[in-house]
């Protein structure tokens, strides 16, 4: 579930540093330029170094900016004897005796002084001077009397510690400092690994690119008034789902085995006869619902299964955006993969390219470079290409089941597996329940399978509340945030109660996509639709008829949309959706191809509407603008939903 702002700030330590450190002028430096790091990156550095200690079982930041942290920034639990170590990070100039005393006093005044056995004082400056060193010894004795060991990580000691961690030096100071500080051999060992400046560029450019691309696939709900912002960014409206994993449980007693057998066989048999007739091992499947974060980090390679509208693709998009953000929401995943480079892979496009005779040798690298080129983003190609050879690569493969044909999909999946095994990197793949089963080689592969759980009532309420808050704010009637929160919470409660009254609505609300449609109806209508296709029908009517006309009115433009009836507009959009389902399973289509598809249908006198050449040219662009709303919601969100347009289109033929 979406985290509160307080919790989200705890994740910032897990992401890569952003400071750009100037390269050294001289070679073989003995000390690193900690003073060139921001205070956030200095704390990140101390955190990374603490986590690298083999004796530490658990390590995390303590508190958030603005909270009382009781003189510590990080705490860690050692593997032995349940001992705690705490760290105070001081990136301050002129760290003289008064500041040293203050740091220790602040710690001793807090509750951790009664629990911790080791206190680590981290500072960017050297504490070698006589006055500073003398004060350190005074404070060391004070702590010793309380059974606490003082450890000092100053400029010299931090530099000494980092001699053993060339990757941390590379991540915070850059490749030039690895060479100057650790020598040519250590620099060469890092190979093609992206250094701090390249990682910063990757994070900045890919984050912006992914946000723009994913927004075209899923822009949320068009709920605002004309002329106002009509959507929320994915990261502001995403509800973290749960996942269910099936496990086979062996029956322990004869009685439980007997009940299991008699459900499928002759209930008149005795226990002994029933068990004798059932020679194979008797097991029962149990679905275990759990946090998707914990499930994903428990194994490096996962396949997330989910039906249409369950949020498979949205999950990968959110993970990519969140891991590249400054304050990730997914706490556990960011702690585990915060240093990784997420790369999103459109599997459907890969299989489509492979299925073409002239390009069937397409590799994963070729796919991504071609995909970037299609968006005129060749500037990202060097970073993506180098990231594919980086040990911190995290692959996010979308739509394993959305293939041009089984042969091309098996080829693509085979190449994907080799790529992953050769580099020993983690990957998260999404698929619908049955599609992946047909791919050769997947059954024998070591993949962990989990199915996205239905939304719980709490998750339904959380998503409803987010959109209701956005709706209230967009109306600009109330400015008090407390009152907005109260109103949204009240309306969300009423909405959930209304859903629970109907069996059909209860089932629809469990699926994120369909819940969004119900929320849409809650906002724009007084009565909720009672089944799935009525929900679609009502949404389409609003987008192709009411919403465009309201936009025209707001812009003081008269006339009806395209001079076409609702039925004709549906025919055109259904034709485009049908064409995309046949030829563009990846969910994106070139604008020119889309316009020509609409234009051809408008001109066709037999299967189309029989318009003239000039009129068709004029109408096609305007109709495409509407399709970006209708098909953008129902098709790009989940390609299988095009089945609805299939039925609509076939009805019109």
C-alpha positions in Angstrom: 0.0 0.0 0.0 1.2 3.5 -0.6 3.5 4.6 2.2 3.1 7.7 4.3 5.6 10.5 3.6 7.3 9.7 6.9 8.0 6.1 6.0 9.0 7.0 2.4 11.9 9.1 3.5 13.5 6.1 5.2 14.3 4.7 1.8 16.6 7.4 0.5 19.7 5.8 2.0 19.3 2.9 -0.3 19.6 4.7 -3.6 22.9 5.6 -5.3 24.7 8.9 -4.5 24.1 12.0 -6.6 27.2 14.1 -5.7 29.7 14.6 -8.6 33.2 14.5 -7.2 36.0 16.2 -9.1 38.8 13.8 -10.3 42.1 13.9 -8.4 45.0 16.0 -9.6 47.7 13.8 -8.1 47.9 10.0 -8.2 47.9 7.5 -5.3 45.9 9.6 -2.9 45.8 8.3 0.7 42.6 10.1 1.7 39.3 10.5 -0.1 37.5 13.9 -0.6 34.6 13.3 1.8 34.1 17.1 2.0 32.9 17.1 -1.7 30.0 14.8 -0.8 26.7 16.2 0.2 25.6 15.4 3.7 23.1 12.9 2.3 25.8 11.1 0.3 28.1 11.1 3.3 25.4 9.4 5.4 24.8 7.0 2.5 28.5 6.2 2.4 28.6 5.4 6.1 25.5 3.3 5.7 27.0 1.3 2.8 30.2 0.7 4.7 28.4 -0.4 7.8 26.2 -2.9 5.8 29.4 -4.3 4.3 30.6 -5.5 7.6 30.3 -9.3 7.6 29.6 -9.4 11.4 26.4 -7.3 11.0 23.1 -9.1 10.7 20.8 -6.1 10.1 21.5 -2.5 9.4 19.1 0.5 8.8 18.7 4.2 9.2 17.2 5.5 12.4 14.5 8.2 12.1 13.8 10.7 9.4 14.8 14.3 8.9 12.9 16.4 11.4 12.5 13.7 14.0 14.4 13.4 17.2 17.1 10.9 16.4 18.6 10.7 19.9 22.2 11.3 18.7 22.3 8.5 16.1 21.7 8.2 12.3 22.1 4.4 11.7 21.8 1.4 13.9 23.0 -2.2 13.3 22.5 -5.5 15.0 25.6 -7.8 15.1 25.3 -11.5 14.6 27.0 -12.3 17.9 25.4 -12.0 21.4 22.6 -9.7 20.2 24.9 -6.6 20.3 23.8 -3.3 18.7 26.2 -0.8 17.1 25.0 2.8 16.4 26.5 5.4 14.0 26.4 9.2 14.2 27.3 10.9 10.9 28.8 14.4 11.1 29.6 16.0 7.8 30.6 19.3 9.4 33.6 21.6 9.1 35.7 22.5 12.2 34.8 19.4 14.1 36.6 20.6 17.3 36.3 19.3 20.9 33.0 21.1 21.7 31.3 19.3 18.7 32.9 16.0 19.7 31.6 16.4 23.3 28.2 17.4 22.0 27.9 14.3 19.8 28.6 12.0 22.6 26.4 13.8 25.1 23.5 13.8 22.7 23.9 10.0 22.3 24.1 9.4 26.0 21.0 11.4 26.6 19.0 9.1 24.3 17.5 5.6 24.9 20.1 3.9 22.7 22.8 4.5 25.3 21.1 1.8 27.3 21.0 -0.7 24.4 24.0 -0.1 22.2 27.5 -1.6 23.0 29.3 0.2 20.2 29.1 3.9 19.2 30.7 4.8 15.9 31.4 8.5 15.4 31.7 9.3 11.6 33.2 12.6 10.4 34.6 13.9 7.2 37.5 15.6 9.0 40.7 14.2 10.5 40.7 13.9 14.3 44.5 13.5 14.5 45.2 16.9 16.0 46.2 16.9 19.7 43.2 18.8 20.9 40.7 16.6 18.9 42.6 13.4 19.8 42.6 14.3 23.5 38.9 15.0 23.5 38.2 11.6 21.7 40.1 9.8 24.5 38.2 11.7 27.2 34.9 10.6 25.6 36.2 7.1 25.0 36.7 6.8 28.8 33.2 8.1 29.6 31.7 5.6 27.2 33.9 2.8 28.6 32.5 3.4 32.1 29.0 2.7 30.7 30.1 -0.5 28.9 30.1 1.2 25.4 33.0 1.0 22.9 33.8 4.2 21.0 34.9 3.7 17.4 36.0 6.7 15.3 35.6 6.9 11.5 37.3 10.1 10.7 39.0 11.1 7.4 41.9 8.8 7.9 40.0 5.7 9.2 37.2 6.0 6.7 39.8 6.1 3.9 41.6 3.1 5.4 38.3 1.1 5.7 37.4 1.9 2.1 40.7 0.5 0.8 38.9 -2.9 0.9 35.8 -1.7 -1.0 36.7 -0.5 -4.5 33.1 -0.7 -5.6 32.0 1.7 -2.9 34.8 4.1 -3.8 33.6 3.8 -7.5 30.0 4.4 -6.5 30.7 7.6 -4.5 33.8 9.1 -6.0 34.2 7.8 -9.5 36.6 5.7 -11.6 39.4 8.3 -11.5 39.5 8.1 -7.7 39.6 4.3 -7.8 42.7 4.6 -10.0 44.3 7.3 -7.8 43.3 5.8 -4.5 43.6 2.1 -5.2 45.7 1.8 -8.3 45.4 0.6 -11.9 44.7 -3.0 -11.1 41.6 -2.3 -9.0 40.4 0.1 -11.7 40.7 -2.6 -14.4 38.8 -5.1 -12.3 35.8 -2.9 -12.4 35.6 -3.4 -16.2 32.5 -1.9 -17.8 30.8 -1.1 -14.5 29.1 2.3 -14.6 30.8 4.8 -12.2 29.1 7.4 -10.1 28.6 10.0 -12.9 27.3 7.4 -15.3 24.9 6.0 -12.7 23.7 9.5 -11.9 23.1 10.1 -15.7 21.3 6.7 -16.1 19.0 7.4 -13.1 18.1 10.9 -14.2 17.6 10.3 -18.0 15.9 6.9 -17.6 13.6 8.0 -14.9 12.3 10.9 -17.0 12.0 8.7 -20.1 10.2 5.8 -18.3 7.8 8.3 -16.7 6.9 9.8 -20.1 6.6 6.4 -21.9 4.6 4.7 -19.1 2.3 7.7 -18.9 1.2 7.1 -22.5 0.3 3.5 -21.5 -1.5 4.4 -18.3 -2.4 7.9 -17.4 -4.9 7.1 -14.8 -8.5 8.3 -14.8 -9.9 11.4 -16.6 -11.7 12.7 -13.6 -10.9 16.5 -13.5 -12.9 19.3 -14.9 -12.1 20.6 -18.4 -8.9 22.7 -18.5 -7.5 21.1 -15.3 -4.9 18.4 -14.7 -6.8 15.2 -15.3 -4.4 12.5 -14.0 -2.1 11.6 -11.2 1.5 10.4 -11.7 1.8 6.6 -11.3 4.0 7.0 -8.3 1.3 9.1 -6.5 -1.6 6.7 -7.1 0.0 3.3 -6.9 -1.2 0.8 -4.3 1.4 -1.9 -3.6 -0.3 -5.3 -4.1 0.1 -8.6 -2.3 1.0 -11.9 -3.9 -0.1 -15.4 -3.4 2.1 -18.4 -3.7 0.8 -22.0 -4.1 2.3 -24.7 -2.0 1.6 -28.4 -1.9 0.9 -29.7 1.6 0.9 -33.4 2.3 -2.0 -34.8 4.2 -0.9 -35.9 7.7 -3.7 -38.2 8.8 -5.7 -41.1 7.3 -8.9 -39.2 8.1 -7.8 -36.2 6.1 -6.7 -38.4 3.2 -10.0 -40.2 3.3 -12.0 -37.0 3.2 -9.8 -35.8 0.2 -10.3 -39.1 -1.7 -14.0 -39.3 -1.1 -14.6 -35.9 -2.5 -13.5 -37.2 -5.9 -14.3 -40.9 -5.6 -16.8 -43.2 -3.9 -17.7 -41.9 -0.5 -19.0 -45.4 0.5 -15.4 -46.8 0.7 -13.8 -47.5 4.0 -10.7 -45.5 5.0 -8.3 -48.4 4.2 -10.0 -49.1 0.8 -10.0 -45.5 -0.2 -6.3 -45.0 0.5 -5.4 -48.3 -1.1 -7.3 -47.2 -4.3 -5.4 -43.9 -4.3 -1.8 -45.0 -4.7 -0.3 -41.6 -5.7 0.8 -39.1 -3.0 -2.1 -37.1 -1.7 -1.4 -33.4 -1.4 -3.5 -30.3 -1.1 -2.7 -26.8 -2.5 -2.6 -23.9 -0.1 -2.4 -20.3 -1.3 -0.2 -18.2 1.0 -0.8 -14.4 0.7 2.1 -12.3 1.5 3.9 -9.0 0.9 5.0 -8.7 -2.6 8.2 -6.9 -1.5 9.3 -9.8 0.7 8.4 -12.3 -1.9 10.3 -10.6 -4.7 13.6 -10.2 -2.7 13.5 -13.8 -1.5 14.7 -15.0 -4.9 16.6 -13.3 -7.8 14.3 -14.6 -10.5 10.5 -14.3 -10.3 7.5 -14.6 -12.6 4.5 -12.7 -11.5 1.3 -14.1 -12.7 -1.9 -12.2 -13.1 -5.1 -12.0 -15.1 -6.3 -9.1 -17.3 -6.4 -5.9 -15.3 -4.7 -7.3 -12.2 -1.8 -4.8 -12.5 1.1 -6.9 -13.8 2.5 -4.3 -16.1 1.8 -1.5 -13.7 3.8 -3.3 -11.1 6.9 -3.4 -13.3 6.5 0.3 -14.3 6.2 1.3 -10.7 9.2 -0.7 -9.6 11.3 0.9 -12.4 10.2 4.5 -11.6 10.4 4.0 -7.8 13.9 2.5 -7.8 15.0 5.5 -9.8 13.4 8.0 -7.5 15.1 10.0 -4.8 12.8 8.6 -2.0 11.6 5.1 -3.0 8.3 4.0 -1.6 9.0 0.2 -1.7 11.2 0.0 1.4 12.3 -3.6 1.3 12.9 -3.7 -2.5 14.9 -0.4 -2.4 17.0 -1.8 0.5 17.7 -5.0 -1.5 18.0 -3.5 -5.1 18.4 0.2 -4.4 21.8 0.2 -6.0 20.6 -1.7 -9.1 19.9 -0.3 -12.6 16.4 -1.2 -13.6 15.9 -1.8 -17.3 12.4 -2.4 -18.6 12.0 -4.9 -21.5 8.9 -5.1 -23.8 8.8 -8.8 -24.5 5.9 -8.6 -27.0 8.0 -6.3 -29.2 11.0 -8.7 -29.0 8.9 -11.6 -30.2 7.5 -9.5 -33.0 11.0 -8.6 -34.2 12.2 -12.2 -34.0 9.2 -13.4 -36.0 10.2 -11.3 -38.9 12.6 -13.3 -41.2 15.1 -10.5 -41.7 15.5 -9.8 -38.0 15.2 -13.1 -36.3 18.7 -12.8 -34.8 17.6 -9.9 -32.6 19.3 -10.0 -29.2 18.2 -8.3 -26.0 20.6 -5.5 -26.6 19.3 -5.1 -30.2 15.8 -5.0 -28.9 16.4 -2.2 -26.4 18.4 -0.1 -28.8 15.7 -0.4 -31.5 13.1 0.4 -28.9 14.9 3.5 -27.8 15.4 4.5 -31.5 11.6 4.3 -32.0 11.3 7.1 -29.4 14.2 9.1 -30.8 16.1 8.4 -27.6 19.4 7.2 -29.0 21.2 9.4 -26.5 20.2 6.7 -23.9 21.6 3.9 -25.9 25.2 4.0 -24.6 24.0 4.1 -21.0 21.5 1.2 -21.5 24.1 -0.8 -23.5 26.6 -0.4 -20.7 24.0 -1.1 -18.0 23.3 -4.5 -19.7 26.9 -5.5 -18.9 26.8 -4.1 -15.3 26.6 -6.5 -12.4 23.9 -4.3 -10.8 21.4 -4.8 -13.7 17.8 -5.6 -12.8 15.7 -6.8 -15.7 11.9 -6.0 -15.7 10.4 -8.1 -18.5 6.8 -7.1 -19.3 4.3 -9.5 -21.0 6.0 -13.0 -21.3 2.7 -14.3 -22.7 2.2 -11.5 -25.3 4.0 -13.0 -28.2 3.6 -13.0 -31.9 3.8 -16.8 -32.0 5.1 -19.5 -29.7 8.2 -20.2 -31.7 9.4 -16.6 -31.6 8.5 -16.4 -27.9 10.5 -19.6 -27.1 13.5 -18.2 -28.9 13.2 -14.8 -27.1 12.8 -16.5 -23.7 15.7 -18.9 -24.4 17.9 -15.9 -25.1 16.7 -14.1 -22.1 17.5 -17.0 -19.8 21.0 -17.4 -21.2 21.6 -13.6 -20.7 20.4 -13.8 -17.1 22.4 -16.9 -16.2 25.6 -15.7 -17.9 25.6 -12.5 -15.9 23.9 -13.9 -12.7 21.5 -11.0 -12.5 18.0 -10.7 -11.0 14.9 -10.5 -13.2 11.2 -10.0 -12.6 8.9 -11.2 -15.4 5.1 -10.7 -15.7 2.7 -13.0 -17.5 -1.0 -14.0 -17.7 -1.8 -17.4 -16.0 -1.8 -19.7 -19.1 0.3 -18.0 -21.7 3.7 -18.8 -20.2 3.0 -22.5 -19.8 3.2 -23.0 -23.6 6.8 -21.7 -23.8 9.3 -24.5 -24.1 12.0 -24.5 -21.5 10.2 -22.5 -18.9 9.0 -25.5 -16.8 12.5 -26.8 -16.2 13.9 -23.3 -15.4 14.5 -22.2 -11.9 11.8 -19.6 -11.7 9.7 -18.7 -8.7 6.0 -18.3 -9.5 3.6 -16.1 -7.7 0.1 -14.8 -8.5 -1.0 -11.3 -7.8 -3.7 -11.3 -5.1 -7.0 -9.7 -5.5 -7.2 -6.3 -3.9 -8.3 -6.5 -0.3 -11.0 -4.1 1.0 -8.3 -2.0 2.6 -6.5 -1.7 -0.7 -9.7 -0.9 -2.5 -10.4 1.9 0.0 -6.8 3.3 -0.3 -7.0 3.6 -4.0 -10.5 5.1 -3.9 -9.3 7.6 -1.3 -6.4 8.7 -3.5 -8.6 9.5 -6.4 -11.3 11.2 -4.3 -8.7 13.5 -2.7 -7.5 14.3 -6.2 -11.0 15.0 -7.3 -11.8 17.3 -4.4 -8.5 19.2 -4.9 -9.2 19.6 -8.6 -12.5 21.3 -7.9 -10.6 23.9 -5.8 -13.6 24.4 -3.5 -11.8 23.4 -0.3 -8.3 24.3 0.5 -7.9 22.9 3.9 -6.0 19.6 3.7 -7.4 18.2 6.9 -11.0 18.8 5.7 -10.1 17.3 2.3 -8.7 14.2 4.0 -11.8 13.9 6.1 -14.2 14.2 3.2 -12.3 11.8 1.0 -12.2 9.2 3.8 -15.9 9.6 4.4 -16.7 9.2 0.7 -14.3 6.2 0.4 -16.1 4.5 3.3 -19.5 5.0 1.6 -18.1 3.8 -1.7 -16.8 0.5 -0.2 -20.1 -0.1 1.6 -21.9 0.4 -1.7 -19.6 -2.1 -3.4 -20.1 -4.7 -0.6 -23.9 -4.6 -1.0 -23.6 -6.2 -4.5 -22.0 -9.6 -5.1 -21.1 -8.6 -8.7 -19.5 -5.3 -7.6 -17.6 -7.0 -4.8 -16.0 -9.3 -7.4 -15.3 -6.5 -9.9 -13.6 -4.3 -7.2 -11.0 -7.0 -6.5 -9.4 -6.3 -9.9 -7.5 -3.1 -9.9 -8.5 -2.1 -13.5 -12.1 -2.7 -12.9 -12.0 -1.0 -9.6 -10.6 2.1 -11.4 -13.7 2.0 -13.7 -16.0 1.8 -10.7 -14.2 4.7 -9.1 -14.7 6.6 -12.3 -18.4 5.9 -12.1 -18.5 6.9 -8.5 -17.1 10.3 -9.4 -19.2 10.9 -12.5 -22.4 9.1 -12.0 -24.9 8.5 -9.2 -25.4 4.8 -9.9 -22.7 2.2 -10.3 -22.9 -0.3 -13.2 -23.7 -3.8 -12.2 -21.4 -5.8 -14.4 -18.0 -5.5 -16.2 -19.2 -4.7 -19.7 -21.7 -2.1 -18.6 -18.8 -0.4 -16.8 -16.7 -0.4 -20.0 -19.7 0.8 -22.0 -20.4 3.7 -19.7 -16.7 4.7 -19.6 -16.4 4.7 -23.4 -19.6 6.7 -23.7 -18.2 9.4 -21.4 -14.8 9.6 -23.1 -16.0 9.6 -26.7 -19.1 11.8 -26.2 -19.4 13.8 -23.0 -15.8 14.5 -22.2 -14.7 15.8 -25.7 -17.8 18.0 -25.9 -17.2 19.4 -22.5 -13.6 20.3 -23.5 -15.0 22.1 -26.6 -17.4 24.0 -24.5 -14.7 25.0 -22.0 -12.6 26.3 -25.0 -15.6 28.2 -26.4 -15.7 26.0 -29.5 -19.1 25.1 -30.9 -20.2 22.1 -32.9 -20.4 18.4 -32.3 -17.4 16.1 -32.3 -16.5 15.2 -35.9 -20.1 15.4 -36.9 -20.2 11.7 -36.2 -22.7 9.7 -34.1 -21.6 7.8 -31.0 -22.2 4.6 -33.0 -19.9 5.6 -35.8 -17.1 6.7 -33.4 -17.4 3.3 -31.6 -17.0 1.6 -35.0 -13.8 3.5 -35.8 -12.2 3.0 -32.4 -13.2 -0.7 -32.4 -11.5 -1.1 -35.8 -8.3 0.5 -34.5 -8.3 -1.6 -31.3 -8.8 -4.7 -33.4 -5.9 -3.8 -35.7 -3.6 -3.1 -32.7 -4.5 -6.5 -31.1 -3.5 -8.2 -34.4 -0.3 -6.3 -35.1 0.8 -4.3 -32.0 0.5 -6.4 -28.9 3.2 -4.4 -27.3 0.6 -1.7 -26.8 2.1 1.1 -28.8 1.5 2.1 -32.4 3.0 4.7 -34.7 0.8 7.8 -35.0 1.0 7.8 -38.8 0.0 4.1 -39.0 -2.9 4.7 -36.6 -4.1 7.6 -38.7 -3.9 5.7 -41.9 -5.8 2.7 -40.3 -8.6 5.1 -39.3 -8.6 6.8 -42.7 -8.8 3.5 -44.6 -11.8 2.4 -42.6 -13.5 5.8 -43.0 -13.1 5.6 -46.8 -14.0 1.9 -47.2 -17.5 1.9 -48.8 -18.2 -1.8 -47.9 -16.7 -2.5 -44.5 -16.2 1.1 -43.4 -18.2 4.3 -43.4 -17.7 5.4 -47.0 -16.5 8.9 -46.5 -14.6 10.9 -49.1 -10.9 11.3 -49.3 -10.8 14.9 -48.0 -13.3 14.4 -45.3 -11.5 11.2 -44.1 -8.2 13.0 -43.8 -9.8 15.7 -41.7 -11.6 13.3 -39.4 -8.8 10.8 -38.8 -6.6 13.0 -36.7 -9.4 14.1 -34.4 -10.6 10.5 -34.0 -7.1 9.5 -33.1 -7.1 12.1 -30.3 -10.2 10.4 -28.8 -8.6 6.9 -29.3 -5.6 7.9 -27.1 -8.2 8.2 -24.2 -10.3 5.1 -24.9 -7.7 2.7 -26.2 -5.1 4.2 -23.9 -7.1 3.2 -20.9 -8.6 -0.1 -22.0 -6.0 -1.5 -24.4 -2.6 -0.3 -23.3 -3.4 -1.1 -19.7 -4.0 -4.7 -20.6 -4.0 -6.0 -24.2 -6.4 -8.8 -23.4 -9.1 -6.2 -22.8 -9.2 -5.5 -26.5 -11.5 -8.5 -26.6 -14.2 -6.1 -25.6 -13.6 -4.0 -28.7 -13.5 -7.2 -30.8 -17.1 -7.9 -29.7 -18.1 -4.3 -30.3 -16.5 -4.2 -33.8 -18.0 -7.6 -34.8 -21.5 -6.3 -33.7 -21.1 -3.4 -36.1 -20.0 -5.6 -39.1 
